[in-house]
Amino acid sequence: MSESKEILLITTNKSLFDDVRSFLKKENIKLRLGISRSDATEKLSTINFDIVFFDETIGARDLKFILRTLNSQNKEGLIIYYASSDFDIFSEIMASTELNLHIINMPVANEDIAMRLSSHLTVKDADEKSAKFSKNVDAKFLNVFIDATTMVLKEMANVGNIKNLRPNLLKTLDVEKIAIRGKLRLNTKYFKGTFYISFPEKTYLKIYESILMEKHDCISEEMKDFATELLNVIYGQAKNTLNKLGHNLDMIIPVIDCEENVVDETSTIAIPFDSKFGKFYIKIEPDK
């Protein structure tokens, strides 16, 4: 029988602990909870953990203290996960530690967190230094694209009453049937994946009419390039903002996508928008 693995969850989120424990109950993995800095450091001093997980319920000051403790212990093979939606803390931690640190940018379902932790311990013959892990997009990074989308559609298309709803995992949303998408690949230090702007047919036709002064009953082949032109302007606006923050995004040419299902609903973040022309969506799908 193989030796059991040990995971420490440092969080005050009891439901997260319960969900991860439920997911891992059939695995040969022991899960322990640290609800404070003192509780966590005591467990770290007495137990040889394989994975230590933090989330943003642990304050930044306590997080940095525990990371310094782990740095001083120099435990070989230890894997550390940090789940947060705070881009500034993420950047600071990545720049200040040489620990084997993996970032989970929230929101992520509890089950998906459990799967990630489990996969790191159950994959046989894996090279830990090159092991893949998915990164969900950071909240501030995402907000740049939300703001750019809102501004461009207001100014270019005179789309009034635009309101973006709360970002959520795509699998949790009831999304209208999508007729056309513009998509582009993003490759930055902090995020690698695909960005989509997705339109139901009715919304797309109304935006098209507002900008080009042409009314249509359906989307023809000649009208499809408009989606990439719109996305190109949105990306240009977002790129200018992100480059000022040090991201150094390159020029990217968007493409059209009219397939019915093109994204992984379990990891894709979707932001629904309401407007006077109808609903539309932006989605960001991280690489795996």
Secondary structure, 3 states (H helix, E strand, C coil): CCCCEEEEEECCCHHHHHHHHHHHCCCCEEEEEECCHHHHHHHHHHCCCCEEEEECCCCHHHHHHHHHHHHHHCCCCCEEEEEECCHHHHHHHHHHCCCCEEEEECCCCHHHHHHHHHHHHHCCCCCHHHCCCCCCCCHHHHHHHHHHHHHHHHHHHCCCCCEECCCEEHHHCCCCCCCEEEEEEEECCCCEEEEEEEECHHHHHHHHHHHHCCCCCCCCHHHCHHHHHHHHHHHHHHHHHHHHCCCCCCCCCCEEECCCCCCCCCCCEEEEEECCCCCEEEEEEECC
